[in-house]
């Protein structure tokens, strides 16, 4: 099993422990002649209102020597997936799942903070050791 698969399964299990039902693994979307796949689709029943909240989660692990290059790729992928979701499943909210260590070391950098101010993204921060979701950033 590759490291990517391990983190994919870790985030999937963390979402399940957090009360989410994994509805798609992966979530396939098409737009024009392009087909894309987002790592996970999940749904959660909200309280007594019984309104379904749906999310899509792209899992990232930032393994390259240049984490900023990984960030560039993740941001471009997130923005493209967000457009595809708006067209195909507008009720589904997209999240980028990143390891806690990457969030602490990279996402707190001034440049990244400024980029995220201009291009806000929803983030799930997960602990890559314990398999627990530490933070939801909306």
trRosetta pair geometry for C-beta under 8 A, 3 or more apart (Angstrom, degrees):
i j d omega theta_ij theta_ji phi_ij phi_ji
1 5 4.7 -119 -173 86 89 131
1 6 5.8 108 130 -60 116 84
2 5 4.7 100 56 5 77 101
2 6 7.1 -134 100 -7 44 86
3 6 5.5 -51 -150 31 36 115
3 7 6.6 28 155 -12 67 103
3 61 6.6 163 132 152 104 168
3 63 6.8 109 96 -90 142 144
4 7 6.2 -60 -152 40 31 104
4 8 6.2 36 149 -24 65 108
4 59 7.9 130 -170 106 76 113
4 61 6.1 -139 -107 6 64 140
4 63 8.0 -84 -69 -18 86 141
5 8 5.3 -52 -145 35 33 117
5 9 6.3 29 158 -15 66 105
6 9 6.1 -59 -151 40 27 106
6 10 6.2 32 150 -24 63 109
7 10 5.2 -49 -141 35 36 118
7 11 6.3 34 159 -16 67 102
7 59 5.8 166 124 163 98 126
7 61 4.8 156 21 -82 170 119
7 99 7.2 -69 -136 -67 131 106
7 128 6.4 -29 -112 -129 101 101
8 11 6.2 -59 -153 37 26 104
8 12 6.3 27 150 -19 62 110
8 39 5.9 -140 -132 -162 103 125
8 40 7.7 161 -165 -45 84 108
8 59 5.1 162 -102 64 63 158
9 12 5.3 -53 -144 38 34 117
9 13 6.2 34 156 -18 67 105
10 13 5.9 -55 -149 37 27 108
10 14 6.3 28 152 -20 63 108
10 126 6.8 137 126 146 105 141
10 128 6.7 64 128 -139 163 56
10 131 4.7 -124 -159 -116 91 93
11 14 5.4 -52 -143 37 33 114
11 15 6.4 37 155 -21 65 102
11 39 7.7 40 80 126 137 141
11 40 7.0 -151 111 -5 111 149
11 57 6.5 -162 149 140 130 141
11 59 4.8 -168 24 -106 156 124
11 97 4.8 72 -133 153 146 162
11 124 7.3 104 -148 106 113 134
11 126 5.5 -128 -101 -35 84 169
11 133 8.0 76 -140 -79 69 94
12 15 6.0 -54 -152 33 28 110
12 16 6.6 28 150 -18 62 106
12 22 5.9 25 -157 -90 95 147
12 25 6.7 43 -117 -113 135 132
12 40 5.9 -176 -95 -98 86 142
13 16 5.5 -54 -149 36 34 114
13 17 6.3 34 152 -18 67 105
13 131 5.8 -13 88 180 119 128
14 17 5.7 -52 -147 38 32 111
14 18 6.2 29 152 -18 64 110
14 126 5.5 156 48 -131 174 123
14 131 5.3 -156 -67 168 98 70
14 132 6.0 156 -129 -127 111 19
14 133 4.8 131 160 -38 122 86
15 18 5.5 -61 -148 41 31 111
15 20 4.1 -48 166 55 92 135
15 22 6.6 101 95 -71 126 92
15 40 6.9 164 10 144 162 154
15 42 5.3 -101 167 -102 141 163
15 57 7.0 -141 -72 -8 145 161
15 133 7.2 76 -76 -46 52 134
16 19 8.0 125 178 -5 28 9
16 20 6.2 -85 -83 68 33 77
16 21 7.7 63 -116 -105 73 30
16 22 6.3 -41 -72 -23 97 105
17 131 7.8 97 7 131 148 99
17 132 7.5 -77 91 -116 145 66
18 133 5.5 -1 -64 24 142 135
19 44 5.6 66 118 -134 94 115
20 42 4.1 17 172 174 126 131
20 43 6.8 136 -162 64 78 28
20 44 4.9 -63 -105 -67 66 101
20 55 7.4 -55 -132 41 136 117
21 42 6.4 150 74 -161 43 73
21 43 5.0 -27 62 65 99 84
21 44 6.8 160 12 -83 78 48
21 45 8.0 44 -5 -16 120 85
22 25 5.6 21 165 -45 122 117
22 40 6.2 -68 -137 -159 101 108
22 41 7.3 106 -166 77 59 55
22 42 5.3 -41 -102 -100 49 86
23 27 7.9 46 90 -90 87 103
23 41 4.8 -65 72 109 92 101
23 42 6.1 153 11 -115 86 24
23 43 5.0 51 -31 -5 130 107
23 54 7.5 -41 28 -134 148 101
24 27 3.8 81 113 -85 143 75
24 28 7.5 -139 -168 5 128 63
24 38 7.9 57 108 75 125 92
24 40 6.7 141 86 -169 73 40
24 41 3.1 37 41 32 111 119
24 42 7.9 -114 38 -48 74 42
24 56 7.8 -20 66 -116 126 86
25 39 7.5 -3 -138 160 65 57
25 40 5.6 1 -100 -114 77 72
25 41 7.4 -129 -52 30 51 72
26 37 4.1 65 116 174 145 109
26 38 6.0 164 -176 76 100 39
26 39 5.5 -81 -118 -142 99 20
26 40 6.8 -81 -126 -66 57 33
26 41 7.7 92 176 -12 43 88
27 37 6.7 149 73 -160 46 62
27 38 4.4 -17 61 61 105 97
27 39 7.6 13 18 68 87 26
27 40 6.7 39 -15 138 102 15
27 41 3.7 103 -76 -43 124 111
27 56 5.3 -97 48 -128 160 109
27 92 8.0 173 -168 172 158 161
28 35 6.8 -12 -166 -172 98 99
28 36 7.5 156 -153 85 51 45
28 37 5.2 -26 -98 -101 64 85
29 35 7.4 160 87 -157 45 54
29 36 5.2 -15 65 64 92 92
29 37 7.4 166 21 -90 71 35
29 38 6.9 36 -1 -8 114 101
29 81 7.7 122 41 -145 145 73
29 84 4.7 111 126 154 144 122
29 85 6.8 -88 -94 -76 161 55
29 88 4.8 -171 -142 29 108 167
29 89 7.4 -107 -101 3 117 105
30 34 6.9 161 -154 88 60 50
30 35 5.0 -26 -100 -102 84 70
30 36 7.6 166 -90 20 34 68
30 88 7.4 121 50 -91 53 137
31 34 5.5 -15 66 65 77 98
31 36 7.4 0 14 5 100 111
31 83 7.6 51 -113 116 172 95
31 84 4.8 -120 -30 -119 135 91
31 87 5.8 84 -109 75 114 151
31 88 7.1 -106 -70 -43 92 112
36 80 7.3 177 -98 128 160 110
36 81 6.5 -154 140 -102 149 80
36 84 5.8 -72 43 -108 138 179
38 41 6.9 89 86 -60 112 80
38 56 4.6 26 122 175 156 118
38 57 7.1 130 157 63 106 31
38 58 5.4 -84 -152 -73 86 85
38 81 5.5 102 -86 -150 113 133
38 85 7.7 26 -36 -68 152 111
38 94 7.3 -110 -135 -125 151 101
39 57 5.9 -62 73 100 104 73
39 58 5.3 125 7 -127 105 41
39 59 4.6 -86 87 9 177 93
39 97 7.8 -86 64 29 145 121
40 56 6.9 161 90 -160 54 51
40 57 4.3 -9 63 57 106 101
40 59 7.0 61 -3 -30 109 106
41 54 7.1 -5 -175 -173 93 100
41 55 7.4 170 -155 91 50 49
41 56 5.2 -23 -102 -105 71 75
41 57 7.7 -178 -81 17 24 75
41 92 6.9 -39 -140 -145 101 141
42 54 7.3 164 88 -154 45 56
42 55 5.2 -11 62 62 91 92
42 56 7.8 161 19 -92 70 28
42 57 6.5 18 3 -7 114 115
43 52 5.5 -16 -165 -168 115 106
43 53 6.9 150 -157 80 60 50
43 54 5.0 -22 -101 -103 83 74
43 55 7.6 175 -83 21 36 67
44 52 7.6 142 70 -157 38 59
44 53 5.1 -20 62 64 88 101
44 55 7.8 17 2 2 102 106
45 50 6.4 -20 -161 -130 103 53
45 52 6.5 -40 -99 -102 58 64
45 53 7.9 166 -101 21 10 81
46 49 5.7 -14 99 57 96 108
46 50 7.6 -153 63 -71 66 7
46 51 5.2 -21 49 64 116 84
46 52 7.6 171 5 -107 89 15
46 53 5.4 75 -41 -16 116 113
47 50 7.9 -94 91 -38 54 43
52 91 8.0 58 95 146 96 131
53 93 7.5 -21 -180 13 89 119
54 89 7.1 -89 115 161 143 122
54 91 5.7 67 40 118 121 89
54 92 4.2 -62 115 -104 112 75
54 93 7.0 145 92 14 58 72
55 92 6.3 136 -122 -168 13 77
55 93 4.9 -37 -110 68 74 84
55 94 7.3 143 -166 -93 72 18
55 95 5.7 8 -176 -2 122 112
56 81 7.1 -146 113 161 136 121
56 85 6.0 -145 19 -100 146 137
56 89 7.6 114 -42 80 126 134
56 92 5.2 60 -25 153 100 121
56 93 7.2 -172 22 86 71 35
56 94 4.9 -24 67 -105 100 69
56 95 7.2 172 83 25 48 68
57 94 7.8 160 -83 -158 30 53
57 95 4.9 -17 -108 70 75 100
57 96 7.8 145 -157 -105 62 14
57 97 5.2 37 -177 -27 109 116
57 124 6.4 -16 -132 17 117 142
58 74 7.5 160 118 -151 126 84
58 77 6.4 175 -180 126 161 118
58 78 6.4 -148 46 -91 145 75
58 81 6.2 162 -48 16 137 172
58 94 7.2 16 -5 -170 102 99
58 95 7.4 -171 27 93 67 51
58 96 5.4 -25 68 -113 98 63
58 97 6.8 -173 85 19 42 80
59 97 4.6 -23 -109 66 63 119
60 70 7.0 134 -178 167 119 109
60 74 4.9 16 -102 -110 158 129
60 96 6.2 0 4 -176 122 95
60 97 6.6 162 23 78 69 60
60 98 5.4 -15 70 -96 104 74
60 102 7.7 -111 111 94 100 166
61 99 6.2 52 -136 -24 58 119
61 102 7.7 171 -176 -33 32 146
61 128 7.8 93 -133 -109 91 136
62 67 5.0 36 -175 -135 117 91
62 70 4.3 134 -124 119 71 159
62 71 7.4 26 -110 -55 115 70
62 74 7.7 -37 -74 -37 89 140
62 98 7.0 38 -16 -148 121 97
62 99 6.9 -122 34 29 108 108
62 102 4.5 117 39 -114 149 142
62 106 6.9 -141 -154 2 161 158
63 70 7.3 135 34 -92 46 143
64 67 6.7 169 73 -78 84 37
64 69 5.6 -69 102 74 153 114
64 70 5.0 177 30 -52 113 104
66 69 4.0 60 103 3 115 112
66 70 7.0 166 102 -9 64 81
67 70 5.2 -49 -154 37 44 117
67 71 6.3 51 146 -25 69 100
67 102 6.7 -175 -151 -138 130 97
67 105 7.4 36 91 107 176 111
67 106 5.0 -123 138 -90 135 139
68 71 5.3 -47 -150 32 36 117
68 72 6.6 44 150 -23 64 97
68 106 7.4 -171 -75 -145 59 116
69 72 5.7 -45 -151 29 35 113
69 73 6.7 32 151 -13 63 104
70 73 5.8 -59 -154 40 33 110
70 74 6.1 31 152 -20 68 109
71 74 5.6 -56 -142 38 31 110
71 75 6.1 31 159 -20 67 106
71 106 6.4 -162 -65 165 129 134
71 112 6.5 -87 -157 -110 155 111
72 75 6.1 -57 -147 35 26 109
72 76 6.4 22 157 -14 62 109
73 76 6.0 -59 -148 39 29 108
73 77 6.1 28 156 -18 65 111
74 77 5.7 -58 -146 40 29 112
74 78 6.1 33 155 -24 65 107
74 96 6.1 90 172 -151 112 137
74 98 7.8 56 -168 -84 161 111
75 78 5.6 -52 -145 34 29 113
75 79 6.4 25 158 -16 64 106
75 115 7.0 -57 -111 156 155 132
75 119 6.6 73 -165 108 115 143
75 121 7.1 -132 -124 -39 74 148
76 79 6.0 -56 -146 37 29 107
76 80 6.3 25 157 -15 64 109
77 80 5.9 -60 -148 40 28 109
77 81 6.1 26 157 -17 66 111
78 81 5.9 -60 -145 40 26 109
78 82 6.2 33 155 -27 64 107
78 94 6.7 148 -159 139 79 130
78 96 5.2 -39 -95 -65 130 122
78 121 5.2 12 153 -127 153 136
79 82 5.6 -49 -147 29 30 116
79 83 6.9 31 154 -17 61 101
79 119 6.7 -43 -81 -169 121 127
79 121 8.0 -87 -63 -87 71 112
80 83 6.0 -54 -157 33 33 109
80 84 6.5 29 150 -15 66 107
81 84 5.5 -56 -147 40 36 112
81 85 6.1 37 154 -21 69 105
81 94 5.7 144 115 -134 108 148
82 85 5.8 -53 -147 36 29 111
82 86 6.5 34 152 -23 62 104
82 94 5.0 -125 -93 35 75 151
83 86 5.7 -53 -150 31 31 114
83 87 6.6 25 154 -13 63 107
84 87 5.9 -60 -153 39 32 109
84 88 5.9 1 161 5 69 118
85 88 6.1 -71 -131 53 28 92
85 89 5.4 -52 -159 63 72 85
85 90 7.2 127 141 -94 70 34
85 92 5.4 -111 -164 80 116 103
85 94 5.5 -177 6 -50 162 114
86 90 5.4 43 -153 -107 47 81
87 90 7.6 108 -16 -63 7 87
89 92 4.1 21 124 8 116 121
93 122 6.4 12 162 33 105 167
94 121 7.9 -61 107 -156 100 86
94 122 6.4 142 94 47 57 114
95 122 4.6 -75 -103 110 70 103
95 123 6.5 132 -164 -117 85 12
95 124 4.8 55 158 -19 134 101
95 136 7.8 -56 -126 -143 141 85
96 121 5.5 16 6 151 124 130
96 122 7.0 143 14 83 73 55
96 123 5.3 -30 67 -109 88 69
96 124 7.2 -170 87 25 37 73
97 123 7.6 135 -97 -166 27 59
97 124 4.3 -23 -104 71 77 108
97 125 7.9 174 -155 -81 58 17
97 126 5.8 17 -174 -7 103 120
98 102 5.0 -108 172 84 106 123
98 103 5.2 128 105 -60 117 91
98 107 6.8 118 100 -42 159 137
98 123 6.2 -27 16 -160 109 108
98 124 7.4 150 21 78 60 56
98 125 6.0 -26 71 -109 82 63
98 126 7.4 164 80 25 31 79
99 102 4.7 88 64 9 87 103
99 103 6.9 -152 95 -8 44 87
99 125 7.7 30 147 -160 15 67
99 126 6.3 -56 -111 73 44 78
99 127 7.7 62 -158 -140 71 18
99 128 4.3 -2 -133 -42 116 121
100 103 5.6 -55 -146 35 32 113
100 104 6.2 27 158 -16 67 107
100 125 5.5 84 -93 169 65 99
100 126 6.5 -110 -35 93 84 30
100 127 4.9 9 -13 -97 138 56
100 128 6.6 -141 25 -3 87 81
100 134 5.6 60 -93 15 118 148
101 104 6.0 -56 -147 39 28 108
101 105 6.1 7 162 -2 65 115
101 128 6.6 -53 6 18 108 124
102 105 6.2 -67 -136 49 27 96
102 106 5.2 -21 -178 24 70 119
102 107 6.9 68 132 -16 72 100
103 106 7.1 -62 -108 54 13 80
103 107 4.6 -30 -148 30 55 132
103 108 7.3 71 154 -28 58 90
103 123 7.3 131 -111 159 119 139
103 125 4.6 -5 -41 -123 165 118
103 135 7.5 165 164 53 168 133
104 107 7.5 16 -22 45 14 90
104 108 6.3 -5 -161 -3 34 128
105 108 7.4 -164 125 34 1 101
106 109 5.9 -40 -168 -3 40 116
106 112 6.1 105 153 -51 72 162
107 112 5.3 -130 -135 133 38 145
107 113 7.7 98 167 -67 57 68
107 116 7.5 48 -160 -37 89 148
107 123 7.4 102 -142 -143 157 167
108 112 7.3 30 36 68 14 124
108 113 7.0 22 -159 -55 31 110
109 112 4.5 81 65 12 91 106
109 113 6.8 -160 90 -10 43 88
110 113 5.6 -57 -147 37 30 113
110 114 6.3 29 156 -19 66 106
111 114 5.8 -58 -151 36 30 110
111 115 6.4 31 152 -20 65 105
112 115 5.5 -51 -148 35 34 113
112 116 6.2 28 155 -15 66 107
113 116 5.9 -59 -146 41 29 107
113 117 6.5 37 151 -26 63 101
114 117 5.5 -46 -150 27 33 116
114 118 6.8 21 155 -8 62 106
115 118 6.1 -68 -158 43 31 103
115 119 6.0 -30 165 38 72 104
116 119 6.5 -73 -120 71 30 67
116 120 6.1 63 176 -110 69 48
116 121 6.4 -86 -132 24 91 86
117 120 7.2 8 -141 -69 17 81
122 136 7.8 -5 -177 -177 94 79
122 137 6.4 174 -156 92 50 68
122 138 5.6 4 -123 -120 100 49
123 135 7.5 9 108 109 96 100
123 136 7.7 164 88 -159 55 37
123 137 4.1 8 54 50 94 116
124 133 5.8 -51 -173 -139 103 114
124 135 7.4 161 -158 88 40 59
124 136 5.9 -11 -107 -108 71 66
124 137 7.7 -153 -68 22 27 76
125 133 7.2 110 76 -165 51 65
125 134 4.9 -56 103 66 99 99
125 135 4.0 16 41 53 117 102
125 136 7.9 -139 21 -64 77 26
125 137 7.0 62 -19 -15 102 107
126 131 7.3 -5 178 -149 111 33
126 132 7.0 170 -155 87 72 33
126 133 5.3 -45 -100 -102 80 57
126 134 6.6 157 -117 8 22 84
127 130 4.4 10 105 43 133 95
127 131 6.7 -56 81 1 86 16
127 132 4.9 13 33 52 118 79
127 133 7.9 -146 7 -81 78 12
127 134 5.5 96 -40 -40 92 113
128 131 7.8 31 -156 -71 21 50
133 136 7.0 31 159 -56 124 84
